[in-house]
């Protein structure tokens, strides 16, 4: 596996996790995190008991599910949880009854506008029992009686999440958060945590890390609230920039969702890296929907944004059985991985420089000016001179990159070269 391209490694881990039924709490989350811990042994797993407060919220009872089915009273299964875990409304209470066709249909969620797909539906905070089915299949129900069973339990337990810290030279942190609470959904769930785990392995390879890096894998919404309620003071003090990583595995174009302020270091890095692409879609914070809702809430105000492919809720496969392993690809995952690695590199090397020369420096005696003139030979010189022109001790490299239209991956080597030559000093 180590010889596979990184996109295929990420895809294969997602494929391994795909059959597991995850939810807000329960064994599915634990099983998934333990598999991820095999990939990254330093991943620490935490459990927060039922009833624990998280600001205005409370950790609910833990949900366990073993099986569920609908079958004809005198026949075989029409629907089985073991065939597709989307068939059960998440957090369904135990249920075992013989129902009339009319009673059964009232318990089933469908998508008439997408008749061949099974919807993903949850009911975390109001106890109910329910099933999900393709609309085309519900039309085939033609018996008077059906046996419906949900073999589940709601009991005191825990909300489970995981965290990994990779220390750097500074206690200032780059923060990555991804969700681990959806059942068999490939893009909206598994592309995020599997790619985030790959980013953690990338960060481990970096020498002389300027920042520390923290990676958390949490149930969406309640997980971020629980994590914030336990770590807010430290997060507000230490996080320099952060990202919510989700929906990064499909072949759609890249998109960006800002923090509430839209001008944090994370926002600036994200926009800078994405601007090197032919195009990307920019959303408003008013269109938020994942854990940036908590991290950027009033009074919390962390510098956290999102880089995605197709944004959650914006693609037809979202929250349906079509968001499967065929919907994501190793190629798309690798492209997303490289974008995030570029953002990490930009943050690691971003600095504010000041030119030491009065007027233009003589580059030739430092070996920085080409001795042969040919088409394009002056481009690197022009880029160096533009960098020096804006290195005024006020603008950082991300700001200069935007002004002189030179990508950070090209600007960083120039800055380091000019710094070695004594023509730039860090402020």
Buried (B, 14 or more C-beta within 10 A) or exposed (E): EEEEEBBBBBBBBBBBBBEBBBBBBBBBBBBBBEEBBEBBEEBEBBBBEBEBEBBEBBBBBBBBBEEBBBBBEEEEEBBBBEEBBBBBBBBBBEBEEEBEEEEBBEBBBBBEEBEEBBBBBBBBEEEEBBBBBBBEBBEEBEBEEBBBBBBBBBEEBBBBBBBBBBEBEEEBBBBBBBBBBBBBBBBBBBBBBBBBBBBBEBBEEBEEBBBBBBBBBBBBBBBBBBBBBBBBEEBEEBBBBBBBBBBBBBEBEBBBBBBBEBEBBBBBBBBBBBBBEEEBBEBEBEEBBBBBBBBBBEEBBBBBBBBBBBBBEBBEBBBBBBBBBEBBBBBBBBBBBBBBBBBBBBBBBBBBBBBBEEEEBEBEEBEBBBEEEEEEEEEBBEBBBBBBEBBEEEBBBBBBBBEBEBBBBEBBEBBEBBBEBEBBEEE
